[in-house]
Amino acid sequence: CRLYRDTCSRAGLKSNRQNRTEDLIRSLLIPFYDHIALRRDADLRGEGTLHCAMAGQRRVELDPKSVARQSRALVALDVRELGAGRTGVRTALSLASAIEASWLEEIHPERIEMSTAVEWNEEASAVEQFETWAYDDLVYHRQPCKTDPAAAEQILVDKIAGGDLRLEKWDQSVEQWLHRARLVAALFPERSLTTYDDDDIRLVLHEIVAGATRYSHIRTRPCLAHVQQALSWNDQQFVEQMAPTHLPLPAGPRLKIEYYPDGPPRGRARIQDLYGLRKTPSVAKGRQPLLLEILAPSFRPVQVTDDLANFWKNTYPEVKKELKRRYPKHEWR
């Protein structure tokens, strides 16, 4: 008919008997440009439910008797609102015909938008990048492409900083270094040391995850060296000197020191190992005394003090009497 030929002409379509049906459907895309729908869960064979996505519609369903029920993309001549429910307005599509997504590119190129999206794949624990083609806001084609390293790096850092991913080698050695460095920075403000605030930590994380796109790439990567290198070599040595991990004891093995985000650093030692040590040991050139946990020969705590001299003078005599009866074979001075 003339209407059919005129519509095909406006669409730039050639009308003949061999593709008359296809051309007719293609011509419908001009007046019904806003009635394009995509099956939400259709696979490559068109299998799936009748739920569709349509520009501006929340919930759209295709008539179960529609000849387009096996199609992934379609144009519907009849769009009717059936009422509102808990999930929003329910809309039904009927008088629908199957279409090819490529037709949209030919007839409505101005409505096609190609974009790139970088996403986190929860199941694969990986950053993936896709190129997407959308008709208005309907994505009709999506394909994987090479992942942008900077974008992948940012997502991995966000996941680690947010606690969603754990670096196995971000362990106690790293945490102890952070506590030590922050203590030294607080005690020696004139040095203007890095304080390892959130921004500093993120910079370190960027170095750790550089070049990776998957959690498996970074899960066991070394961390301590990257954290330490946020400080210059001279500043690293200053932290080692001012906040050591151990101190020598006159009568026993070295005193291991543990550092904390709040409160003074602590050391644990048996009474016998503290013989000859009259004053509370300290770090940072005496600016930070330790909190000492004094242990019995059984390594059970006897006293916690930051005043060792007072312990020897006032507490030790009574402690000695009690412990000497329990552990007579140990040295008691």
Residue frames as qw, qx, qy, qz and C-alpha x, y, z in Angstrom:
[[0.000, 0.888, 0.460, 0.000, 0.00, 0.00, 0.00],
 [0.303, 0.776, -0.057, 0.550, 1.02, 3.62, -0.40],
 [0.495, -0.816, 0.178, -0.238, 1.32, 4.18, 3.38],
 [0.910, -0.265, 0.212, 0.238, 3.68, 1.23, 3.64],
 [0.707, 0.426, 0.116, 0.553, 5.80, 2.47, 0.70],
 [0.018, 0.877, -0.060, 0.476, 5.90, 6.03, 2.06],
 [0.675, -0.705, 0.203, -0.077, 6.97, 4.86, 5.51],
 [0.898, -0.042, 0.212, 0.384, 9.68, 2.65, 4.04],
 [0.496, 0.673, 0.068, 0.544, 10.87, 5.55, 1.92],
 [0.243, -0.891, 0.151, -0.353, 11.17, 7.88, 4.94],
 [0.796, -0.524, 0.300, 0.049, 13.11, 5.14, 6.75],
 [0.138, 0.709, -0.636, -0.272, 15.45, 4.75, 3.80],
 [0.575, -0.082, 0.812, -0.051, 14.29, 1.17, 3.25],
 [0.294, 0.226, -0.675, -0.638, 13.89, -0.61, -0.06],
 [0.678, 0.097, 0.502, -0.528, 10.54, -2.29, -0.35],
 [0.462, 0.255, -0.721, -0.450, 10.14, -5.52, -2.33],
 [0.852, -0.213, -0.235, -0.417, 8.22, -8.72, -1.92],
 [0.742, 0.113, -0.601, 0.275, 11.14, -10.77, -0.57],
 [0.364, -0.079, -0.576, 0.728, 11.70, -8.65, 2.52],
 [0.256, -0.566, -0.315, -0.717, 8.31, -6.95, 2.67],
 [0.679, -0.623, -0.388, -0.034, 7.53, -8.23, 6.21],
 [0.657, -0.259, -0.195, 0.681, 10.92, -7.25, 7.55],
 [0.195, 0.278, 0.127, 0.932, 10.73, -3.81, 5.97],
 [0.408, -0.657, -0.386, -0.503, 7.28, -3.29, 7.42],
 [0.713, -0.578, -0.310, 0.247, 8.53, -4.10, 10.92],
 [0.541, -0.055, -0.037, 0.839, 11.58, -1.90, 10.41],
 [0.003, -0.505, -0.269, -0.820, 9.31, 0.94, 9.34],
 [0.544, -0.710, -0.422, -0.150, 7.44, 0.66, 12.64],
 [0.649, -0.295, -0.266, 0.649, 10.59, 1.76, 14.47],
 [0.176, 0.320, 0.091, 0.926, 10.03, 5.32, 13.23],
 [0.414, -0.569, -0.172, -0.689, 6.62, 6.14, 14.72],
 [0.835, -0.512, -0.154, -0.130, 7.06, 3.71, 17.62],
 [0.472, 0.555, -0.497, 0.472, 10.61, 4.72, 18.52],
 [0.241, -0.458, 0.556, -0.650, 9.62, 4.85, 22.21],
 [0.894, -0.126, 0.117, -0.414, 7.99, 1.40, 22.20],
 [0.619, 0.426, -0.652, 0.104, 11.24, -0.54, 21.93],
 [0.745, -0.535, 0.282, -0.281, 11.65, -3.23, 24.58],
 [0.400, 0.464, -0.785, 0.090, 14.36, -5.71, 25.50],
 [0.871, -0.332, -0.343, -0.115, 13.75, -9.01, 27.25],
 [0.328, -0.828, 0.392, -0.230, 15.54, -8.71, 30.59],
 [0.572, -0.435, 0.694, -0.042, 16.61, -12.32, 31.10],
 [0.885, 0.437, 0.034, -0.158, 16.53, -13.75, 27.59],
 [0.625, -0.393, 0.533, 0.414, 19.53, -15.85, 26.60],
 [0.009, -0.391, 0.587, 0.709, 20.99, -16.05, 23.12],
 [0.000, 0.228, 0.915, 0.332, 18.20, -18.43, 22.06],
 [0.341, -0.359, -0.217, -0.841, 15.52, -16.10, 23.42],
 [0.591, -0.397, -0.701, 0.039, 14.66, -18.39, 26.31],
 [0.162, 0.034, -0.471, 0.867, 13.60, -16.76, 29.57],
 [0.086, 0.579, 0.683, -0.438, 10.66, -15.02, 31.19],
 [0.253, 0.725, 0.493, 0.410, 8.43, -12.35, 29.69],
 [0.299, -0.835, -0.135, 0.441, 9.86, -9.50, 31.77],
 [0.571, 0.575, 0.196, 0.552, 11.13, -6.68, 29.59],
 [0.332, -0.497, -0.104, 0.795, 13.05, -3.45, 29.94],
 [0.283, 0.728, 0.458, 0.424, 11.61, -0.36, 28.33],
 [0.271, 0.253, -0.143, 0.918, 12.75, 3.24, 28.50],
 [0.282, -0.312, 0.139, -0.897, 11.03, 5.01, 31.38],
 [0.811, -0.284, -0.283, -0.426, 9.17, 1.89, 32.53],
 [0.360, -0.544, 0.682, -0.329, 9.82, 0.12, 35.80],
 [0.470, -0.018, 0.875, -0.114, 8.00, -3.13, 35.25],
 [0.563, 0.413, -0.303, -0.648, 7.03, -4.25, 31.77],
 [0.552, -0.041, 0.832, -0.032, 5.67, -7.63, 30.73],
 [0.258, 0.212, -0.654, -0.679, 5.11, -9.07, 27.29],
 [0.814, 0.054, 0.066, -0.575, 1.82, -10.69, 26.40],
 [0.544, -0.285, 0.789, 0.030, 2.44, -14.45, 26.83],
 [0.725, 0.450, 0.522, -0.011, 0.65, -15.11, 23.52],
 [0.216, 0.864, -0.232, -0.391, 2.84, -12.67, 21.61],
 [0.899, 0.412, -0.018, 0.146, 4.62, -13.97, 18.52],
 [0.319, 0.755, -0.403, 0.407, 7.69, -12.07, 19.80],
 [0.739, -0.629, 0.147, -0.193, 7.88, -14.03, 23.06],
 [0.922, -0.094, 0.125, 0.355, 11.06, -15.82, 21.90],
 [0.491, 0.690, -0.010, 0.531, 12.79, -12.61, 20.79],
 [0.552, -0.285, -0.310, 0.719, 15.41, -10.65, 22.70],
 [0.016, -0.270, -0.010, 0.963, 14.37, -7.30, 21.20],
 [0.144, 0.553, 0.796, 0.200, 10.95, -6.17, 20.05],
 [0.116, -0.074, -0.039, -0.990, 8.71, -3.25, 19.17],
 [0.049, 0.457, 0.854, -0.244, 5.23, -3.15, 20.71],
 [0.051, -0.430, -0.413, -0.802, 2.35, -1.29, 19.09],
 [0.545, -0.662, -0.302, -0.416, 0.19, -1.49, 22.21],
 [0.361, 0.130, -0.628, 0.677, 1.52, -0.39, 25.62],
 [0.498, -0.624, -0.327, -0.506, -1.02, -0.41, 28.43],
 [0.037, -0.348, 0.666, -0.659, -0.79, 0.33, 32.14],
 [0.553, -0.304, -0.751, -0.196, -2.62, -2.36, 34.11],
 [0.575, -0.773, -0.165, -0.214, -2.43, -0.66, 37.49],
 [0.099, 0.692, -0.563, 0.442, -0.06, 0.04, 40.34],
 [0.880, -0.310, -0.360, 0.027, 1.19, -2.52, 42.81],
 [0.652, -0.712, 0.077, 0.248, 3.78, -2.73, 45.55],
 [0.669, -0.161, 0.360, 0.630, 6.58, -2.79, 43.00],
 [0.002, -0.388, 0.233, 0.892, 5.23, 0.12, 40.96],
 [0.634, 0.449, -0.005, -0.630, 3.16, 0.58, 37.83],
 [0.584, -0.003, 0.791, 0.183, 2.61, -2.65, 35.91],
 [0.408, 0.598, -0.245, -0.644, 2.70, -2.25, 32.14],
 [0.754, 0.151, 0.637, 0.057, 1.74, -4.82, 29.48],
 [0.107, 0.498, -0.535, -0.674, 3.06, -5.02, 25.93],
 [0.671, 0.322, 0.665, -0.062, 1.05, -6.52, 23.09],
 [0.633, 0.764, 0.127, -0.009, 0.93, -6.46, 19.32],
 [0.324, -0.768, 0.471, 0.290, 4.68, -6.91, 19.43],
 [0.856, 0.504, -0.108, 0.045, 7.08, -7.89, 16.66],
 [0.798, -0.351, 0.171, 0.459, 10.62, -9.17, 16.91],
 [0.343, 0.926, -0.156, 0.032, 13.38, -6.84, 15.76],
 [0.822, 0.099, -0.165, 0.536, 17.13, -6.95, 15.34],
 [0.396, -0.765, -0.105, 0.496, 19.18, -4.59, 17.48],
 [0.440, -0.092, 0.398, 0.799, 21.20, -3.65, 14.42],
 [0.124, 0.684, 0.567, 0.442, 18.07, -2.07, 12.94],
 [0.302, -0.890, -0.253, 0.231, 18.10, 0.50, 15.73],
 [0.471, -0.470, 0.267, 0.697, 21.59, 1.58, 14.72],
 [0.306, 0.255, 0.606, 0.689, 20.50, 2.00, 11.11],
 [0.068, -0.722, -0.560, -0.401, 17.23, 3.84, 11.71],
 [0.355, -0.918, -0.101, -0.146, 17.95, 5.76, 14.94],
 [0.719, 0.211, -0.310, 0.586, 21.73, 6.29, 15.07],
 [0.029, -0.613, 0.195, -0.765, 21.19, 9.51, 17.05],
 [0.731, -0.528, 0.058, -0.428, 19.70, 7.47, 19.91],
 [0.939, -0.010, -0.259, 0.224, 22.60, 5.04, 20.13],
 [0.171, -0.875, 0.396, -0.219, 25.23, 5.64, 22.77],
 [0.869, 0.111, -0.414, 0.248, 28.37, 3.59, 23.21],
 [0.313, -0.823, 0.338, -0.333, 30.13, 3.69, 26.57],
 [0.593, 0.243, -0.713, 0.284, 32.73, 1.86, 28.61],
 [0.659, -0.630, 0.075, -0.405, 32.04, 0.52, 32.09],
 [0.355, 0.351, -0.795, 0.346, 34.48, -0.89, 34.64],
 [0.757, -0.425, -0.075, -0.491, 32.84, -3.23, 37.13],
 [0.203, -0.426, 0.832, -0.293, 33.66, -5.54, 40.01],
 [0.745, -0.019, -0.578, -0.331, 32.80, -9.19, 39.39],
 [0.575, -0.537, 0.433, -0.440, 31.97, -10.52, 42.84],
 [0.987, -0.013, 0.125, -0.104, 32.00, -14.16, 41.81],
 [0.824, 0.399, -0.139, 0.377, 35.36, -13.99, 40.03],
 [0.514, -0.745, -0.010, 0.424, 36.83, -11.43, 42.48],
 [0.530, 0.042, 0.382, 0.756, 38.07, -9.47, 39.51],
 [0.178, 0.650, 0.044, -0.737, 37.75, -6.09, 37.84],
 [0.491, 0.320, 0.710, 0.391, 36.22, -6.33, 34.38],
 [0.114, 0.466, -0.102, -0.872, 35.66, -3.75, 31.67],
 [0.445, 0.464, 0.757, 0.115, 32.88, -3.78, 29.12],
 [0.072, 0.078, -0.320, -0.941, 31.88, -1.80, 26.08],
 [0.265, 0.482, 0.781, -0.295, 28.13, -1.25, 26.00],
 [0.053, -0.173, -0.482, -0.857, 25.74, -0.09, 23.31],
 [0.113, 0.453, 0.709, -0.529, 22.47, 1.47, 24.45],
 [0.024, -0.500, -0.547, -0.671, 19.34, 2.64, 22.68],
 [0.387, -0.755, -0.026, -0.528, 18.29, 5.57, 24.86],
 [0.338, -0.601, 0.622, -0.372, 18.84, 3.96, 28.28],
 [0.959, -0.005, 0.197, -0.201, 18.35, 0.36, 27.13],
 [0.159, -0.595, 0.753, 0.232, 21.58, -1.62, 26.90],
 [0.898, 0.298, 0.039, -0.322, 21.19, -4.02, 24.00],
 [0.871, 0.327, -0.274, 0.243, 24.78, -5.16, 23.52],
 [0.431, -0.819, 0.369, -0.086, 27.68, -5.61, 25.87],
 [0.911, 0.266, -0.239, 0.206, 31.09, -7.12, 25.30],
 [0.685, -0.626, 0.074, 0.365, 34.26, -7.47, 27.40],
 [0.515, 0.784, -0.165, 0.305, 37.33, -5.44, 26.51],
 [0.626, 0.163, -0.440, 0.623, 40.80, -4.82, 27.89],
 [0.455, -0.795, -0.372, 0.150, 40.61, -3.48, 31.44],
 [0.178, 0.844, -0.176, 0.475, 42.03, -0.03, 32.09],
 [0.634, 0.005, -0.583, 0.507, 44.87, -0.53, 34.64],
 [0.007, 0.229, -0.330, 0.916, 44.20, 2.72, 36.50],
 [0.642, -0.283, -0.131, -0.701, 40.50, 1.95, 36.88],
 [0.844, -0.138, -0.519, 0.009, 41.22, -1.59, 38.07],
 [0.437, 0.142, -0.530, 0.713, 43.75, -0.25, 40.55],
 [0.261, -0.296, 0.183, -0.900, 41.23, 2.20, 41.98],
 [0.794, -0.261, -0.270, -0.478, 38.54, -0.45, 42.44],
 [0.785, -0.044, -0.554, 0.275, 40.95, -2.87, 44.14],
 [0.219, 0.202, -0.447, 0.843, 42.15, -0.13, 46.49],
 [0.498, -0.307, 0.016, -0.811, 38.56, 0.79, 47.35],
 [0.860, -0.189, -0.422, -0.216, 37.77, -2.87, 48.06],
 [0.641, 0.021, -0.556, 0.528, 40.78, -3.24, 50.36],
 [0.021, 0.234, -0.314, 0.920, 40.23, 0.08, 52.14],
 [0.614, -0.269, -0.090, -0.737, 36.56, -0.80, 52.64],
 [0.464, -0.298, 0.761, -0.343, 37.39, -4.16, 54.19],
 [0.874, 0.282, 0.043, -0.393, 35.94, -6.25, 51.35],
 [0.852, 0.368, -0.326, 0.181, 39.33, -7.69, 50.39],
 [0.635, -0.728, 0.245, 0.077, 42.15, -8.74, 52.69],
 [0.504, 0.672, -0.526, 0.133, 45.84, -8.68, 51.89],
 [0.917, -0.287, -0.265, 0.077, 47.25, -11.72, 53.64],
 [0.692, 0.045, -0.242, 0.679, 50.65, -10.13, 54.17],
 [0.144, -0.630, 0.103, -0.757, 49.19, -6.98, 55.67],
 [0.744, -0.318, -0.576, 0.118, 49.91, -8.65, 58.98],
 [0.564, -0.776, -0.177, 0.220, 51.14, -7.82, 62.49],
 [0.612, -0.150, 0.140, 0.764, 54.53, -6.75, 61.17],
 [0.141, 0.509, 0.353, 0.772, 52.80, -4.08, 59.08],
 [0.404, -0.809, -0.345, -0.250, 50.50, -3.00, 61.91],
 [0.680, -0.556, -0.110, 0.466, 53.43, -2.79, 64.33],
 [0.465, 0.111, 0.198, 0.856, 55.36, -0.63, 61.90],
 [0.082, -0.684, -0.372, -0.622, 52.41, 1.73, 61.57],
 [0.570, -0.779, -0.261, 0.025, 52.07, 2.04, 65.36],
 [0.683, -0.329, 0.019, 0.652, 55.81, 2.62, 65.75],
 [0.341, 0.300, 0.284, 0.845, 56.00, 5.23, 62.99],
 [0.228, -0.766, -0.364, -0.479, 52.95, 7.10, 64.26],
 [0.644, -0.690, -0.202, 0.261, 54.34, 7.16, 67.80],
 [0.586, -0.165, 0.123, 0.784, 57.66, 8.56, 66.61],
 [0.142, 0.528, 0.371, 0.751, 55.86, 11.14, 64.45],
 [0.406, -0.819, -0.328, -0.236, 53.89, 12.28, 67.50],
 [0.691, -0.609, -0.068, 0.384, 56.95, 12.41, 69.79],
 [0.442, -0.299, 0.297, 0.792, 59.16, 14.19, 67.27],
 [0.405, 0.801, 0.413, -0.156, 56.88, 16.66, 65.45],
 [0.026, -0.822, 0.317, 0.473, 59.91, 18.63, 64.30],
 [0.369, -0.198, 0.809, 0.411, 60.78, 15.74, 61.96],
 [0.563, 0.395, -0.086, -0.721, 57.48, 16.12, 60.00],
 [0.164, -0.126, 0.964, 0.167, 57.26, 12.37, 59.49],
 [0.481, -0.136, -0.611, -0.614, 54.53, 10.69, 57.48],
 [0.430, -0.176, 0.593, -0.658, 51.69, 9.84, 59.86],
 [0.065, -0.087, -0.967, -0.232, 50.11, 7.15, 57.68],
 [0.449, 0.274, 0.362, -0.769, 46.70, 8.76, 57.58],
 [0.722, 0.394, 0.537, -0.188, 43.96, 7.41, 55.30],
 [0.533, 0.812, -0.148, -0.188, 45.37, 9.18, 52.25],
 [0.049, -0.665, 0.743, 0.062, 48.86, 7.86, 52.95],
 [0.578, -0.051, 0.807, -0.114, 47.53, 4.32, 53.31],
 [0.716, 0.595, 0.299, -0.210, 45.64, 4.57, 50.02],
 [0.332, 0.815, -0.446, -0.162, 48.81, 5.68, 48.25],
 [0.272, -0.427, 0.862, -0.024, 50.60, 2.63, 49.66],
 [0.682, 0.244, 0.657, -0.207, 47.75, 0.37, 48.55],
 [0.609, 0.746, -0.064, -0.262, 47.98, 1.76, 45.03],
 [0.128, 0.680, -0.716, -0.090, 51.63, 0.70, 44.93],
 [0.465, -0.169, 0.855, -0.158, 50.80, -2.77, 46.22],
 [0.661, 0.415, 0.596, -0.188, 48.04, -3.48, 43.68],
 [0.231, 0.691, -0.348, -0.590, 49.71, -1.81, 40.68],
 [0.252, 0.349, -0.791, -0.435, 49.14, -3.78, 37.48],
 [0.118, 0.128, 0.971, -0.161, 46.59, -6.19, 38.98],
 [0.455, -0.135, -0.338, -0.813, 43.01, -6.77, 37.92],
 [0.770, -0.283, -0.526, -0.225, 42.10, -9.76, 40.12],
 [0.610, -0.703, 0.249, -0.269, 42.17, -10.42, 43.85],
 [0.972, -0.087, 0.096, 0.194, 44.26, -13.53, 43.21],
 [0.588, 0.606, -0.137, 0.519, 46.98, -11.26, 41.79],
 [0.004, 0.679, -0.313, 0.664, 47.36, -9.31, 45.04],
 [0.801, -0.516, -0.197, -0.230, 46.21, -11.64, 47.82],
 [0.864, -0.371, -0.019, 0.338, 49.73, -12.70, 48.82],
 [0.472, 0.694, -0.104, 0.533, 51.74, -9.72, 47.61],
 [0.539, -0.190, -0.406, 0.713, 54.36, -8.37, 50.06],
 [0.123, -0.895, -0.349, -0.248, 53.18, -5.30, 51.95],
 [0.576, -0.696, -0.106, 0.416, 55.70, -4.29, 54.61],
 [0.522, -0.081, 0.261, 0.808, 58.35, -2.94, 52.24],
 [0.086, 0.601, 0.452, 0.653, 55.77, -0.78, 50.43],
 [0.410, -0.851, -0.324, -0.043, 54.51, 0.59, 53.76],
 [0.621, -0.534, 0.024, 0.573, 58.01, 1.38, 55.00],
 [0.463, 0.138, 0.357, 0.799, 58.97, 3.06, 51.74],
 [0.034, -0.882, -0.393, -0.257, 56.37, 5.74, 52.36],
 [0.406, -0.877, 0.127, 0.224, 59.19, 7.14, 54.53],
 [0.426, 0.776, -0.460, 0.073, 62.62, 8.12, 53.28],
 [0.799, 0.091, -0.524, 0.281, 65.51, 5.80, 54.14],
 [0.187, 0.314, -0.495, 0.788, 66.74, 8.21, 56.82],
 [0.551, -0.308, 0.156, -0.760, 63.28, 8.45, 58.37],
 [0.904, -0.091, -0.380, -0.174, 62.93, 4.66, 58.35],
 [0.619, 0.155, -0.568, 0.520, 66.20, 4.38, 60.26],
 [0.131, -0.350, 0.354, -0.857, 65.03, 7.03, 62.71],
 [0.787, -0.265, -0.086, -0.551, 61.87, 5.04, 63.43],
 [0.863, 0.026, -0.486, 0.133, 63.94, 1.88, 63.95],
 [0.397, 0.234, -0.524, 0.716, 66.15, 3.69, 66.45],
 [0.255, -0.267, 0.284, -0.885, 63.45, 5.58, 68.32],
 [0.797, -0.087, 0.205, -0.561, 60.85, 2.80, 68.41],
 [0.171, 0.378, -0.903, -0.107, 62.82, -0.46, 68.43],
 [0.794, -0.151, -0.439, -0.392, 61.15, -3.86, 68.46],
 [0.850, -0.301, -0.365, 0.232, 63.44, -5.11, 71.27],
 [0.108, -0.867, 0.354, -0.334, 65.53, -3.71, 74.12],
 [0.578, 0.222, -0.724, 0.304, 68.42, -5.47, 75.86],
 [0.695, -0.667, -0.048, -0.264, 67.98, -6.67, 79.44],
 [0.033, -0.730, 0.645, -0.222, 70.89, -6.97, 81.88],
 [0.417, -0.288, 0.824, -0.253, 69.95, -10.43, 83.18],
 [0.643, 0.277, 0.700, -0.143, 68.03, -12.13, 80.40],
 [0.444, 0.357, 0.621, 0.539, 66.98, -12.22, 76.75],
 [0.025, 0.106, 0.164, 0.980, 65.98, -9.09, 74.91],
 [0.254, 0.444, 0.603, -0.612, 62.70, -7.46, 75.88],
 [0.162, 0.375, 0.707, 0.578, 60.18, -7.64, 73.04],
 [0.123, 0.337, 0.262, -0.896, 58.16, -4.43, 72.67],
 [0.166, 0.521, 0.778, 0.310, 54.66, -4.27, 71.26],
 [0.016, 0.096, 0.006, -0.995, 53.15, -0.98, 70.12],
 [0.122, 0.579, 0.796, -0.128, 49.50, 0.04, 70.22],
 [0.130, 0.604, 0.373, 0.692, 47.37, 2.73, 68.56],
 [0.382, -0.775, -0.007, -0.503, 46.24, 3.94, 71.98],
 [0.792, -0.598, 0.124, 0.000, 48.34, 3.77, 75.11],
 [0.119, -0.781, 0.598, 0.137, 52.04, 3.26, 75.71],
 [0.677, 0.339, -0.646, -0.098, 54.11, 0.46, 74.20],
 [0.806, -0.462, 0.248, -0.275, 54.33, -2.66, 76.36],
 [0.409, 0.466, -0.781, 0.074, 56.97, -5.21, 77.25],
 [0.898, -0.348, -0.012, -0.268, 56.68, -8.58, 79.05],
 [0.447, 0.492, -0.689, 0.289, 59.48, -10.19, 81.06],
 [0.773, -0.392, -0.482, 0.126, 60.03, -12.57, 83.98],
 [0.433, -0.898, 0.078, -0.005, 61.15, -11.06, 87.27],
 [0.786, -0.340, 0.298, 0.422, 64.52, -12.85, 87.00],
 [0.592, 0.443, 0.322, 0.591, 65.15, -11.28, 83.58],
 [0.004, -0.911, -0.131, -0.392, 64.63, -7.82, 85.08],
 [0.703, -0.610, -0.041, 0.364, 67.25, -8.16, 87.80],
 [0.534, -0.171, 0.196, 0.805, 69.74, -5.33, 87.48],
 [0.067, 0.489, 0.417, 0.763, 67.24, -3.05, 85.76],
 [0.160, -0.318, -0.570, 0.740, 66.34, -0.38, 88.29],
 [0.264, 0.412, 0.097, -0.867, 64.29, 2.06, 86.20],
 [0.680, 0.511, 0.477, -0.219, 61.45, 1.60, 83.75],
 [0.453, -0.027, 0.560, 0.693, 62.87, 1.15, 80.25],
 [0.331, 0.755, 0.212, -0.525, 61.82, 3.69, 77.64],
 [0.611, 0.339, 0.483, 0.527, 62.05, 4.41, 73.93],
 [0.229, 0.844, 0.260, 0.409, 62.36, 7.58, 71.84],
 [0.348, 0.425, -0.347, 0.760, 65.31, 8.96, 73.82],
 [0.167, -0.182, -0.709, 0.661, 63.39, 8.59, 77.06],
 [0.314, -0.052, -0.072, -0.945, 60.30, 10.43, 75.84],
 [0.780, -0.125, -0.273, -0.550, 58.11, 7.32, 76.03],
 [0.314, -0.347, 0.828, -0.309, 58.32, 4.95, 79.05],
 [0.440, -0.033, -0.837, -0.323, 57.15, 1.38, 78.54],
 [0.739, -0.330, 0.195, -0.553, 54.34, -0.30, 80.40],
 [0.190, 0.372, -0.906, 0.073, 55.94, -3.41, 81.88],
 [0.885, -0.222, -0.119, -0.392, 54.10, -6.65, 82.47],
 [0.061, -0.548, 0.799, -0.240, 56.17, -8.48, 85.08],
 [0.853, -0.003, -0.407, -0.328, 55.82, -12.25, 85.01],
 [0.738, -0.471, 0.462, -0.140, 56.35, -15.09, 87.46],
 [0.215, -0.395, 0.845, 0.289, 58.65, -17.99, 86.46],
 [0.459, 0.340, 0.821, -0.009, 55.51, -19.66, 85.08],
 [0.116, 0.149, 0.446, 0.875, 55.04, -16.62, 82.80],
 [0.164, -0.743, -0.644, -0.073, 51.85, -15.67, 84.61],
 [0.094, 0.692, -0.019, 0.715, 51.41, -11.91, 85.16],
 [0.497, -0.367, -0.561, 0.551, 52.37, -10.63, 88.60],
 [0.107, -0.728, -0.215, 0.643, 52.30, -6.87, 88.13],
 [0.454, 0.634, 0.347, 0.521, 51.77, -4.27, 85.40],
 [0.351, -0.788, -0.131, 0.488, 53.65, -1.06, 86.04],
 [0.498, 0.767, 0.019, 0.404, 55.19, 1.99, 84.43],
 [0.191, -0.839, 0.390, -0.327, 57.29, 2.60, 87.58],
 [0.851, 0.096, -0.495, 0.151, 59.80, -0.21, 87.94],
 [0.224, 0.375, -0.563, 0.702, 61.72, 1.54, 90.72],
 [0.539, -0.301, 0.276, -0.737, 58.58, 1.70, 92.85],
 [0.923, -0.024, -0.294, -0.248, 57.90, -1.98, 92.14],
 [0.655, 0.226, -0.594, 0.408, 61.32, -3.03, 93.44],
 [0.018, 0.325, -0.500, 0.803, 60.95, -0.88, 96.53],
 [0.491, -0.118, 0.369, -0.780, 57.36, -1.48, 97.59],
 [0.867, 0.115, -0.060, -0.481, 55.87, -4.47, 95.77],
 [0.636, 0.404, -0.657, 0.006, 58.70, -6.87, 95.10],
 [0.080, -0.350, 0.810, -0.463, 59.41, -7.87, 98.75],
 [0.665, 0.054, 0.505, -0.548, 55.92, -9.31, 99.20],
 [0.811, 0.437, -0.218, -0.322, 55.84, -10.82, 95.71],
 [0.346, 0.524, -0.768, 0.128, 59.20, -12.46, 96.35],
 [0.369, -0.222, 0.770, -0.470, 57.98, -14.16, 99.54],
 [0.789, 0.246, 0.309, -0.470, 54.99, -15.67, 97.78],
 [0.762, 0.549, -0.288, -0.185, 56.74, -16.74, 94.60],
 [0.109, 0.580, -0.789, 0.173, 59.84, -18.09, 96.33],
 [0.576, -0.104, 0.718, -0.376, 57.69, -20.66, 98.11],
 [0.822, 0.430, 0.213, -0.305, 56.13, -21.73, 94.79],
 [0.775, 0.586, -0.168, 0.164, 59.33, -21.71, 92.75],
 [0.615, -0.733, 0.238, 0.163, 62.20, -22.43, 95.17],
 [0.808, 0.010, 0.350, 0.473, 64.58, -23.61, 92.42],
 [0.402, 0.776, 0.181, 0.451, 64.63, -20.22, 90.70],
 [0.445, 0.081, -0.261, 0.853, 66.99, -17.41, 91.56],
 [0.242, -0.878, -0.385, -0.150, 65.63, -14.85, 94.00],
 [0.441, 0.264, -0.249, 0.821, 67.59, -11.73, 94.84]]
